Amino acid sequence: MAMIPEDIHDLFEKATFAHFATMTPTGYPHVTPVWVDYDPETNRLMVNTERERRKTKNVEANPKVGVSMVDPDNPYRFLSVFGDVDQITTEGAREQIDELTRRYMGEDEYPNPIQSERVILEIRPERVFSSA
């Protein structure tokens, strides 16, 4: 397992959008912009989404994913991760989406209607590339 470098942790403290890549059942990549979080204690990247979204269905079939993010203040500073979604959980997902809403939108609560249920995709990094 690879570690996220400490000198890049600040990307998870500001509104840094990530591109999240999964594989569709037909073998094509599915890439979507996402809000992203990181737990340094477990060394897991976290993508909060809904149970019925394409990205969740994709990782249930194939847990191999890619995440790429660029510092919004310096486009030459980036983090790119290849890894596996090793857990899909609802625990804390509703609270986390509100935390991410505060970071990314400056609002207290997630403003969009929830269609199914919120889940957190926990990503275990296998390969990490960065430029700080």
LUMNUKE-705172 format. One record per atom (N, C-alpha, C): residue in one letter; atom name; x, y, z. Coordinates in Angstrom, 2 decimals. Example, Ala and Ser with C-alpha at 12.3 -4.5 7.8 and 13.67 -1.06 7.14 Angstrom:
BEGIN
(node "A", "N", (13.19, -5.69, 7.80));
(node "A", "CA", (12.30, -4.50, 7.80));
(node "A", "C", (13.20, -3.30, 7.80));
(node "S", "N", (12.85, -2.25, 7.08));
(node "S", "CA", (13.67, -1.06, 7.14));
(node "S", "C", (12.90, 0.03, 7.87));
***
This chain:
BEGIN
(node "M", "N", (0.84, -1.18, 0.00));
(node "M", "CA", (0.00, 0.00, 0.00));
(node "M", "C", (0.89, 1.24, 0.00));
(node "A", "N", (0.54, 2.21, -0.81));
(node "A", "CA", (1.28, 3.46, -0.90));
(node "A", "C", (0.64, 4.50, 0.02));
(node "M", "N", (1.43, 5.46, 0.46));
(node "M", "CA", (0.95, 6.51, 1.35));
(node "M", "C", (0.79, 7.82, 0.57));
(node "I", "N", (-0.19, 8.62, 0.98));
(node "I", "CA", (-0.36, 9.96, 0.43));
(node "I", "C", (0.68, 10.84, 1.11));
(node "P", "N", (1.55, 11.53, 0.36));
(node "P", "CA", (2.59, 12.36, 0.98));
(node "P", "C", (1.99, 13.47, 1.84));
(node "E", "N", (2.61, 13.69, 3.00));
(node "E", "CA", (2.12, 14.73, 3.91));
(node "E", "C", (2.12, 16.11, 3.29));
(node "D", "N", (3.07, 16.39, 2.40));
(node "D", "CA", (3.13, 17.73, 1.81));
(node "D", "C", (2.01, 17.99, 0.80));
(node "I", "N", (1.13, 17.03, 0.62));
(node "I", "CA", (0.01, 17.19, -0.29));
(node "I", "C", (-1.33, 17.15, 0.46));
(node "H", "N", (-1.30, 16.87, 1.77));
(node "H", "CA", (-2.52, 16.75, 2.58));
(node "H", "C", (-3.39, 18.01, 2.54));
(node "D", "N", (-2.79, 19.17, 2.34));
(node "D", "CA", (-3.58, 20.41, 2.32));
(node "D", "C", (-4.58, 20.44, 1.17));
(node "L", "N", (-4.37, 19.63, 0.13));
(node "L", "CA", (-5.35, 19.59, -0.96));
(node "L", "C", (-6.71, 19.11, -0.47));
(node "F", "N", (-6.73, 18.38, 0.64));
(node "F", "CA", (-7.97, 17.86, 1.19));
(node "F", "C", (-8.60, 18.82, 2.20));
(node "E", "N", (-8.00, 19.98, 2.36));
(node "E", "CA", (-8.53, 20.99, 3.28));
(node "E", "C", (-9.19, 22.14, 2.53));
(node "K", "N", (-9.05, 22.16, 1.22));
(node "K", "CA", (-9.68, 23.21, 0.42));
(node "K", "C", (-10.53, 22.57, -0.66));
(node "A", "N", (-11.21, 23.38, -1.43));
(node "A", "CA", (-12.14, 22.87, -2.45));
(node "A", "C", (-11.38, 22.39, -3.68));
(node "T", "N", (-10.69, 21.26, -3.52));
(node "T", "CA", (-9.94, 20.66, -4.62));
(node "T", "C", (-10.80, 19.57, -5.24));
(node "F", "N", (-11.21, 19.79, -6.47));
(node "F", "CA", (-12.01, 18.78, -7.17));
(node "F", "C", (-11.10, 17.67, -7.67));
(node "A", "N", (-11.62, 16.47, -7.68));
(node "A", "CA", (-10.88, 15.31, -8.18));
(node "A", "C", (-11.63, 14.71, -9.36));
(node "H", "N", (-10.91, 14.01, -10.19));
(node "H", "CA", (-11.53, 13.20, -11.24));
(node "H", "C", (-11.38, 11.75, -10.80));
(node "F", "N", (-12.52, 11.07, -10.77));
(node "F", "CA", (-12.61, 9.71, -10.25));
(node "F", "C", (-12.91, 8.78, -11.42));
(node "A", "N", (-12.01, 7.82, -11.66));
(node "A", "CA", (-12.15, 6.91, -12.79));
(node "A", "C", (-12.49, 5.50, -12.31));
(node "T", "N", (-13.56, 4.95, -12.90));
(node "T", "CA", (-13.96, 3.57, -12.65));
(node "T", "C", (-14.11, 2.90, -14.02));
(node "M", "N", (-14.37, 1.61, -14.01));
(node "M", "CA", (-14.56, 0.89, -15.27));
(node "M", "C", (-16.00, 0.44, -15.38));
(node "T", "N", (-16.60, 0.69, -16.55));
(node "T", "CA", (-17.98, 0.25, -16.79));
(node "T", "C", (-18.01, -1.24, -17.08));
(node "P", "N", (-19.19, -1.86, -17.02));
(node "P", "CA", (-19.29, -3.29, -17.34));
(node "P", "C", (-18.85, -3.60, -18.77));
(node "T", "N", (-18.92, -2.63, -19.67));
(node "T", "CA", (-18.51, -2.87, -21.06));
(node "T", "C", (-17.02, -2.61, -21.28));
(node "G", "N", (-16.30, -2.25, -20.21));
(node "G", "CA", (-14.86, -2.08, -20.32));
(node "G", "C", (-14.38, -0.67, -20.63));
(node "Y", "N", (-15.30, 0.28, -20.71));
(node "Y", "CA", (-14.92, 1.67, -20.96));
(node "Y", "C", (-14.69, 2.39, -19.63));
(node "P", "N", (-13.76, 3.34, -19.62));
(node "P", "CA", (-13.58, 4.13, -18.39));
(node "P", "C", (-14.75, 5.08, -18.19));
(node "H", "N", (-15.10, 5.29, -16.95));
(node "H", "CA", (-16.13, 6.24, -16.54));
(node "H", "C", (-15.43, 7.22, -15.60));
(node "V", "N", (-15.33, 8.48, -16.01));
(node "V", "CA", (-14.60, 9.48, -15.24));
(node "V", "C", (-15.56, 10.61, -14.87));
(node "T", "N", (-15.62, 10.92, -13.58));
(node "T", "CA", (-16.50, 11.98, -13.13));
(node "T", "C", (-15.78, 12.90, -12.16));
(node "P", "N", (-16.09, 14.20, -12.19));
(node "P", "CA", (-15.54, 15.10, -11.18));
(node "P", "C", (-16.27, 14.84, -9.86));
(node "V", "N", (-15.51, 14.81, -8.77));
(node "V", "CA", (-16.08, 14.52, -7.45));
(node "V", "C", (-15.44, 15.39, -6.39));
(node "W", "N", (-16.15, 15.53, -5.29));
(node "W", "CA", (-15.56, 16.04, -4.07));
(node "W", "C", (-14.81, 14.86, -3.45));
(node "V", "N", (-13.70, 15.14, -2.82));
(node "V", "CA", (-12.89, 14.05, -2.28));
(node "V", "C", (-12.41, 14.41, -0.88));
(node "D", "N", (-12.23, 13.39, -0.06));
(node "D", "CA", (-11.75, 13.56, 1.31));
(node "D", "C", (-10.65, 12.54, 1.56));
(node "Y", "N", (-9.94, 12.71, 2.66));
(node "Y", "CA", (-8.84, 11.81, 2.99));
(node "Y", "C", (-8.79, 11.61, 4.49));
(node "D", "N", (-8.60, 10.36, 4.92));
(node "D", "CA", (-8.42, 10.03, 6.33));
(node "D", "C", (-6.97, 9.59, 6.51));
(node "P", "N", (-6.11, 10.46, 7.07));
(node "P", "CA", (-4.70, 10.10, 7.22));
(node "P", "C", (-4.46, 8.93, 8.19));
(node "E", "N", (-5.38, 8.72, 9.14));
(node "E", "CA", (-5.21, 7.62, 10.09));
(node "E", "C", (-5.34, 6.25, 9.42));
(node "T", "N", (-6.25, 6.14, 8.46));
(node "T", "CA", (-6.44, 4.86, 7.76));
(node "T", "C", (-5.80, 4.87, 6.38));
(node "N", "N", (-5.28, 6.03, 5.95));
(node "N", "CA", (-4.70, 6.22, 4.63));
(node "N", "C", (-5.70, 5.81, 3.54));
(node "R", "N", (-6.90, 6.36, 3.65));
(node "R", "CA", (-7.95, 6.08, 2.67));
(node "R", "C", (-8.47, 7.39, 2.07));
(node "L", "N", (-8.54, 7.44, 0.74));
(node "L", "CA", (-9.26, 8.51, 0.07));
(node "L", "C", (-10.73, 8.13, 0.12));
(node "M", "N", (-11.61, 9.14, 0.18));
(node "M", "CA", (-13.03, 8.85, 0.30));
(node "M", "C", (-13.81, 9.69, -0.71));
(node "V", "N", (-14.68, 9.00, -1.44));
(node "V", "CA", (-15.60, 9.64, -2.36));
(node "V", "C", (-17.00, 9.36, -1.84));
(node "N", "N", (-17.75, 10.43, -1.61));
(node "N", "CA", (-19.12, 10.31, -1.11));
(node "N", "C", (-20.06, 10.41, -2.29));
(node "T", "N", (-20.93, 9.43, -2.44));
(node "T", "CA", (-21.85, 9.39, -3.57));
(node "T", "C", (-23.14, 8.72, -3.13));
(node "E", "N", (-23.96, 8.35, -4.08));
(node "E", "CA", (-25.20, 7.65, -3.76));
(node "E", "C", (-25.11, 6.19, -4.20));
(node "R", "N", (-25.85, 5.37, -3.51));
(node "R", "CA", (-25.83, 3.93, -3.75));
(node "R", "C", (-26.17, 3.58, -5.21));
(node "E", "N", (-27.10, 4.28, -5.84));
(node "E", "CA", (-27.57, 3.93, -7.18));
(node "E", "C", (-26.83, 4.63, -8.32));
(node "R", "N", (-25.78, 5.35, -8.02));
(node "R", "CA", (-25.05, 6.04, -9.09));
(node "R", "C", (-24.14, 5.07, -9.83));
(node "R", "N", (-23.80, 5.42, -11.07));
(node "R", "CA", (-22.97, 4.57, -11.93));
(node "R", "C", (-21.64, 4.25, -11.27));
(node "K", "N", (-21.00, 5.23, -10.65));
(node "K", "CA", (-19.67, 4.96, -10.06));
(node "K", "C", (-19.74, 3.90, -8.96));
(node "T", "N", (-20.83, 3.91, -8.18));
(node "T", "CA", (-20.98, 2.89, -7.13));
(node "T", "C", (-21.17, 1.51, -7.76));
(node "K", "N", (-22.01, 1.43, -8.75));
(node "K", "CA", (-22.24, 0.15, -9.42));
(node "K", "C", (-20.95, -0.35, -10.08));
(node "N", "N", (-20.18, 0.57, -10.65));
(node "N", "CA", (-18.92, 0.18, -11.28));
(node "N", "C", (-17.95, -0.43, -10.28));
(node "V", "N", (-17.78, 0.21, -9.11));
(node "V", "CA", (-16.79, -0.31, -8.15));
(node "V", "C", (-17.29, -1.57, -7.45));
(node "E", "N", (-18.60, -1.78, -7.43));
(node "E", "CA", (-19.11, -3.05, -6.89));
(node "E", "C", (-18.70, -4.20, -7.81));
(node "A", "N", (-18.63, -3.93, -9.11));
(node "A", "CA", (-18.23, -4.96, -10.07));
(node "A", "C", (-16.72, -5.05, -10.23));
(node "N", "N", (-16.02, -3.92, -10.12));
(node "N", "CA", (-14.57, -3.87, -10.30));
(node "N", "C", (-14.02, -2.78, -9.39));
(node "P", "N", (-13.36, -3.14, -8.29));
(node "P", "CA", (-12.93, -2.14, -7.31));
(node "P", "C", (-11.71, -1.30, -7.71));
(node "K", "N", (-11.11, -1.57, -8.85));
(node "K", "CA", (-9.92, -0.82, -9.27));
(node "K", "C", (-10.33, 0.55, -9.79));
(node "V", "N", (-9.69, 1.61, -9.24));
(node "V", "CA", (-10.07, 2.99, -9.57));
(node "V", "C", (-8.83, 3.86, -9.71));
(node "G", "N", (-9.06, 5.05, -10.23));
(node "G", "CA", (-8.03, 6.08, -10.30));
(node "G", "C", (-8.62, 7.39, -9.81));
(node "V", "N", (-7.80, 8.18, -9.14));
(node "V", "CA", (-8.21, 9.50, -8.66));
(node "V", "C", (-7.10, 10.47, -9.01));
(node "S", "N", (-7.48, 11.60, -9.60));
(node "S", "CA", (-6.50, 12.61, -9.96));
(node "S", "C", (-7.03, 13.96, -9.52));
(node "M", "N", (-6.17, 14.77, -8.90));
(node "M", "CA", (-6.56, 16.10, -8.47));
(node "M", "C", (-5.43, 17.09, -8.68));
(node "V", "N", (-5.82, 18.31, -8.98));
(node "V", "CA", (-4.87, 19.38, -9.24));
(node "V", "C", (-5.13, 20.50, -8.24));
(node "D", "N", (-4.09, 21.03, -7.64));
(node "D", "CA", (-4.22, 22.13, -6.70));
(node "D", "C", (-4.90, 23.31, -7.40));
(node "P", "N", (-6.03, 23.80, -6.86));
(node "P", "CA", (-6.71, 24.92, -7.52));
(node "P", "C", (-5.89, 26.21, -7.53));
(node "D", "N", (-4.86, 26.29, -6.67));
(node "D", "CA", (-4.01, 27.47, -6.60));
(node "D", "C", (-2.73, 27.35, -7.42));
(node "N", "N", (-2.41, 26.12, -7.86));
(node "N", "CA", (-1.18, 25.88, -8.61));
(node "N", "C", (-1.38, 24.64, -9.50));
(node "P", "N", (-1.69, 24.83, -10.77));
(node "P", "CA", (-2.01, 23.69, -11.63));
(node "P", "C", (-0.85, 22.73, -11.88));
(node "Y", "N", (0.35, 23.09, -11.44));
(node "Y", "CA", (1.50, 22.19, -11.60));
(node "Y", "C", (1.72, 21.32, -10.36));
(node "R", "N", (0.86, 21.49, -9.36));
(node "R", "CA", (0.91, 20.69, -8.14));
(node "R", "C", (-0.27, 19.73, -8.18));
(node "F", "N", (0.01, 18.42, -8.09));
(node "F", "CA", (-1.07, 17.45, -8.29));
(node "F", "C", (-0.86, 16.20, -7.44));
(node "L", "N", (-1.93, 15.40, -7.40));
(node "L", "CA", (-1.90, 14.09, -6.79));
(node "L", "C", (-2.65, 13.14, -7.72));
(node "S", "N", (-2.07, 12.00, -7.99));
(node "S", "CA", (-2.71, 10.97, -8.80));
(node "S", "C", (-2.56, 9.64, -8.06));
(node "V", "N", (-3.67, 8.92, -7.93));
(node "V", "CA", (-3.68, 7.69, -7.15));
(node "V", "C", (-4.35, 6.58, -7.95));
(node "F", "N", (-3.74, 5.39, -7.95));
(node "F", "CA", (-4.37, 4.17, -8.42));
(node "F", "C", (-4.61, 3.33, -7.19));
(node "G", "N", (-5.77, 2.71, -7.11));
(node "G", "CA", (-6.02, 1.88, -5.93));
(node "G", "C", (-7.29, 1.07, -6.07));
(node "D", "N", (-7.72, 0.53, -4.95));
(node "D", "CA", (-8.91, -0.31, -4.90));
(node "D", "C", (-9.89, 0.25, -3.88));
(node "V", "N", (-11.17, 0.23, -4.22));
(node "V", "CA", (-12.20, 0.54, -3.24));
(node "V", "C", (-12.31, -0.70, -2.37));
(node "D", "N", (-11.89, -0.58, -1.11));
(node "D", "CA", (-11.90, -1.75, -0.25));
(node "D", "C", (-13.07, -1.75, 0.73));
(node "Q", "N", (-13.87, -0.66, 0.69));
(node "Q", "CA", (-15.08, -0.64, 1.51));
(node "Q", "C", (-16.07, 0.35, 0.94));
(node "I", "N", (-17.33, -0.05, 0.96));
(node "I", "CA", (-18.44, 0.84, 0.64));
(node "I", "C", (-19.31, 0.85, 1.88));
(node "T", "N", (-19.47, 2.04, 2.49));
(node "T", "CA", (-20.20, 2.11, 3.75));
(node "T", "C", (-21.18, 3.27, 3.77));
(node "T", "N", (-22.26, 3.07, 4.51));
(node "T", "CA", (-23.21, 4.16, 4.75));
(node "T", "C", (-22.89, 4.86, 6.06));
(node "E", "N", (-22.05, 4.23, 6.88));
(node "E", "CA", (-21.73, 4.80, 8.20));
(node "E", "C", (-21.04, 6.15, 8.05));
(node "G", "N", (-21.68, 7.19, 8.59));
(node "G", "CA", (-21.12, 8.53, 8.56));
(node "G", "C", (-21.25, 9.25, 7.23));
(node "A", "N", (-21.90, 8.60, 6.24));
(node "A", "CA", (-21.96, 9.19, 4.90));
(node "A", "C", (-22.79, 10.47, 4.87));
(node "R", "N", (-23.90, 10.49, 5.57));
(node "R", "CA", (-24.74, 11.70, 5.57));
(node "R", "C", (-23.99, 12.86, 6.24));
(node "E", "N", (-23.31, 12.60, 7.33));
(node "E", "CA", (-22.55, 13.65, 8.02));
(node "E", "C", (-21.39, 14.13, 7.15));
(node "Q", "N", (-20.73, 13.19, 6.46));
(node "Q", "CA", (-19.60, 13.57, 5.63));
(node "Q", "C", (-20.01, 14.44, 4.45));
(node "I", "N", (-21.17, 14.16, 3.84));
(node "I", "CA", (-21.57, 14.98, 2.70));
(node "I", "C", (-21.85, 16.41, 3.16));
(node "D", "N", (-22.34, 16.59, 4.38));
(node "D", "CA", (-22.53, 17.94, 4.90));
(node "D", "C", (-21.18, 18.62, 5.17));
(node "E", "N", (-20.20, 17.87, 5.68));
(node "E", "CA", (-18.85, 18.43, 5.88));
(node "E", "C", (-18.25, 18.85, 4.54));
(node "L", "N", (-18.39, 18.01, 3.53));
(node "L", "CA", (-17.87, 18.35, 2.21));
(node "L", "C", (-18.60, 19.55, 1.62));
(node "T", "N", (-19.89, 19.67, 1.88));
(node "T", "CA", (-20.66, 20.81, 1.41));
(node "T", "C", (-20.12, 22.10, 2.01));
(node "R", "N", (-19.75, 22.07, 3.29));
(node "R", "CA", (-19.15, 23.26, 3.91));
(node "R", "C", (-17.84, 23.63, 3.22));
(node "R", "N", (-17.02, 22.63, 2.90));
(node "R", "CA", (-15.74, 22.90, 2.26));
(node "R", "C", (-15.91, 23.39, 0.82));
(node "Y", "N", (-16.73, 22.72, 0.06));
(node "Y", "CA", (-16.83, 23.00, -1.37));
(node "Y", "C", (-17.83, 24.11, -1.71));
(node "M", "N", (-18.87, 24.29, -0.90));
(node "M", "CA", (-19.91, 25.25, -1.24));
(node "M", "C", (-20.10, 26.36, -0.21));
(node "G", "N", (-19.51, 26.19, 0.99));
(node "G", "CA", (-19.69, 27.18, 2.03));
(node "G", "C", (-21.08, 27.18, 2.63));
(node "E", "N", (-21.83, 26.10, 2.45));
(node "E", "CA", (-23.17, 25.96, 3.02));
(node "E", "C", (-23.14, 24.90, 4.12));
(node "D", "N", (-24.13, 24.95, 5.01));
(node "D", "CA", (-24.16, 24.02, 6.15));
(node "D", "C", (-24.63, 22.62, 5.80));
(node "E", "N", (-25.58, 22.52, 4.86));
(node "E", "CA", (-26.14, 21.21, 4.53));
(node "E", "C", (-26.13, 20.98, 3.03));
(node "Y", "N", (-25.99, 19.73, 2.65));
(node "Y", "CA", (-26.03, 19.34, 1.25));
(node "Y", "C", (-27.37, 19.74, 0.66));
(node "P", "N", (-27.37, 20.58, -0.39));
(node "P", "CA", (-28.63, 21.15, -0.87));
(node "P", "C", (-29.43, 20.28, -1.85));
(node "N", "N", (-28.83, 19.25, -2.40));
(node "N", "CA", (-29.51, 18.45, -3.42));
(node "N", "C", (-30.33, 17.32, -2.79));
(node "P", "N", (-31.44, 16.97, -3.40));
(node "P", "CA", (-32.22, 15.85, -2.85));
(node "P", "C", (-31.44, 14.54, -2.99));
(node "I", "N", (-31.55, 13.71, -1.99));
(node "I", "CA", (-30.89, 12.41, -2.01));
(node "I", "C", (-31.86, 11.40, -2.61));
(node "Q", "N", (-31.46, 10.79, -3.73));
(node "Q", "CA", (-32.34, 9.89, -4.47));
(node "Q", "C", (-32.40, 8.48, -3.86));
(node "S", "N", (-31.27, 7.98, -3.37));
(node "S", "CA", (-31.26, 6.63, -2.79));
(node "S", "C", (-30.71, 6.73, -1.37));
(node "E", "N", (-29.44, 6.46, -1.17));
(node "E", "CA", (-28.80, 6.68, 0.12));
(node "E", "C", (-27.35, 7.04, -0.11));
(node "R", "N", (-26.79, 7.85, 0.78));
(node "R", "CA", (-25.39, 8.26, 0.64));
(node "R", "C", (-24.50, 7.10, 1.07));
(node "V", "N", (-23.40, 6.93, 0.34));
(node "V", "CA", (-22.38, 5.93, 0.68));
(node "V", "C", (-21.00, 6.58, 0.54));
(node "I", "N", (-20.06, 6.04, 1.26));
(node "I", "CA", (-18.66, 6.46, 1.14));
(node "I", "C", (-17.89, 5.32, 0.48));
(node "L", "N", (-17.20, 5.64, -0.61));
(node "L", "CA", (-16.31, 4.70, -1.26));
(node "L", "C", (-14.92, 4.94, -0.69));
(node "E", "N", (-14.39, 3.98, 0.04));
(node "E", "CA", (-13.07, 4.12, 0.66));
(node "E", "C", (-12.02, 3.48, -0.24));
(node "I", "N", (-11.03, 4.28, -0.62));
(node "I", "CA", (-10.03, 3.86, -1.60));
(node "I", "C", (-8.69, 3.63, -0.92));
(node "R", "N", (-8.17, 2.42, -1.06));
(node "R", "CA", (-6.83, 2.08, -0.55));
(node "R", "C", (-5.81, 2.35, -1.65));
(node "P", "N", (-4.92, 3.33, -1.46));
(node "P", "CA", (-3.93, 3.66, -2.50));
(node "P", "C", (-2.92, 2.53, -2.70));
(node "E", "N", (-2.71, 2.16, -3.96));
(node "E", "CA", (-1.68, 1.18, -4.31));
(node "E", "C", (-0.47, 1.86, -4.96));
(node "R", "N", (-0.74, 2.89, -5.77));
(node "R", "CA", (0.34, 3.67, -6.40));
(node "R", "C", (-0.03, 5.13, -6.27));
(node "V", "N", (0.95, 5.94, -5.92));
(node "V", "CA", (0.73, 7.37, -5.70));
(node "V", "C", (1.79, 8.16, -6.46));
(node "F", "N", (1.34, 9.16, -7.20));
(node "F", "CA", (2.23, 10.07, -7.90));
(node "F", "C", (1.84, 11.48, -7.49));
(node "S", "N", (2.83, 12.31, -7.20));
(node "S", "CA", (2.51, 13.70, -6.82));
(node "S", "C", (3.64, 14.62, -7.18));
(node "S", "N", (3.27, 15.88, -7.25));
(node "S", "CA", (4.25, 16.94, -7.46));
(node "S", "C", (3.86, 18.07, -6.52));
(node "A", "N", (4.75, 18.38, -5.62));
(node "A", "CA", (4.40, 19.41, -4.61));
(node "A", "C", (5.13, 20.68, -4.81));
***
